[in-house]
């Protein structure tokens, strides 16, 4: 039979180990996400430099003002689409990281919850007579805290889904508006 201080010590050590594991998982996912953002930014910068160089060469070789304006106007739509693609890719990286962190958090909370319930059960077996009400209150508090966490988690997921839907709708509307506003380049007969 364990004494209560030994039980607390064992529970504290297990909780500390679990917290270190979740911290390591969070840190790893954060670093992975930062690496993806850096890779995305490097790719965009490299592509941008190459495309800018080609565009400058075309602008310099324009034979008249109309050709210059036509080329400049024709660049608006692809540039807008590239910016939107970048934003989508960045949102995907962020969403993926958030999903992974949420999964890790949920697993950690479930594991901690299971350990707390087991600990309370162990304490209740060794509790002195007359402490039944206190243990019932403790179990009720744990149940209420779990229900609250699940409700907050559910509400957060719904809010994220609504935000993603609104973001996608806004991106599509901007893309369509840009496509309508950008005139097609005029073809010239030589």
N, C-alpha and C positions, 0 to 999 in steps of 0.2 A: 504494500500500500504506500502511495506517495503522500507526502505532506503537501499542504497547499503552497508553501513557498517554493518547493521543488517543482510543482506543477506550473506555477507562474514563470519560473526560470526557464523551464523547457518550452513553454508556450512563447515566451519572449524571444528565445533563441530561434525558434522555428519561424516566428514572425519576422525577425531581422533577416534571416536567410531568404525568406520569400520577398521581402522588400528589396534586398540587394539584387535578386534575380530579375525582378520586374524593372528596376532601375537600369540594369544592364541591357535588358530587352528594349526599353525605351531609348536609351542612348544609341544602341546599334541601329534601330530603325531611323532615328533622327539623322545619324551620320549617313546612312544609306540614302535618305531623301535629299540631303544636302549634296551628296555626290551626283545624284540624278539631275538636280537643278543646275549644278556647275557644268555638267556634261551638256545639258540642253543649252545653256548660255554660250558655251564655247562653240557648239555647232552653229547656233544662230549667228554668232559674231563672225565666224569663218565664212559662212554662206553670205552674210550681209556684205562683207568686204568684197567677195568675189562678184556678187551681183552689182554692187555699187560701181566697181571698176568697169564692168561691162556697160552699165548704164551711162557712165560718164563718157566712155568712148563713143557710144551712140549719140549722145547729146552733142558732143564736139563735132561729130561728122554730119550733123544736120545741115541741110543745104539752105534752108530758109526758116523764118520764124514759125510758120505754120507747121512745118515738120517737127520743130523743136517742141511746140505746144502740144501737138498730137502725141508725140512720144511721152512727154511728161504726164499728160492726162491718162494715157494707156497704162502707166505705171501705178496709178492710184489703186485700182482694183486688186492687182496681185499683192501689193504691199499691205492693203487692208486684210486680205485673206491670210497672209503670212502672220500678221499681228494676231489675228483671231486664232490661228492654228497654234501659235506660241502660247496664248492664254489658255487654250483648251488643254494643251500638253502640261502646262504648269498646274492647272486645276486637277488633272489626272494624277500627277505626282502627289499633290497635296491630299487629294481624296484617298489615294492608296495608303499614304502614311497614316492618315486619320483612322482609316478602317483597321489597319494593323494595330495601332495603339489602342483603339476601342476594344478589339478582340483580346489583347493582352490585359487590359484593365478589367474587362468582364471576367476573364479567367482568374485573375488575381483576386478579385472581389469574391467570386464563387468559392475559391479555395480558402480564402481567409474566413469566409462565412461558415464553411463546413468545419473548419478548425475551431471557430468560436463556439459553434453549436456542440461539437464534441467536448470541448473544454467545459462548457456549462453543464453538460450531461455528467461529466466526470465529477465536477464539483458537487452537483446535486446528489450524487451517490454518497459522498462523504460529508454532506452538510449536516450540521447538528439539527436535532428535532426543533420544530418551531420556525424553521427558515423557509418553509415551503412557499409562503407568500412572496418572500423576497426573490426566490428563484423563479417563480411564476411571473413576477414583474420583469425580471431580467430577460426571460424567454420572450415575453410579450414585446419588450423594447427591441430586441433583436429582430423579431418578426416585422415590427413596424418600420425599422430602419431598412430592412431588405425590401419591403414593399415600396418605400419611398425611393430607394435607389433604382428599382426597376421602373417606376413611373418616370423619374427624371431621365433615365437612359432611353426610355421609349419616346419621351417628348423631344429629347435631343436628336434622336435619329429622324424623327418626323421633321424637325426644323431643318436639319441638314438636307433631307430629301427635297423639301420645298425650296431651299436656297439653290440647290443644284438645278432644279427644274427652272426656276426663275433665271438663273445665269444662262442656261442653255437657250431659253426663249429669247433673252436679250441679245445673246450672240447671234442667233439666227436672224433676228429683226435687224440688227446692225449690218449683218452681211447682205441681207436682201436690200436694205436701203442704200448701201454702198453700191451694189450692183446696178440698181436703178439710176442712181445719181451719176455714175461714171459713164460718160458717153463712149461709144465704141470708136476706136481710132479710124479716121477717114482713110480710105484707100485711094492712092493716087495712081493715075495712069501715066506711064512714062513712055 
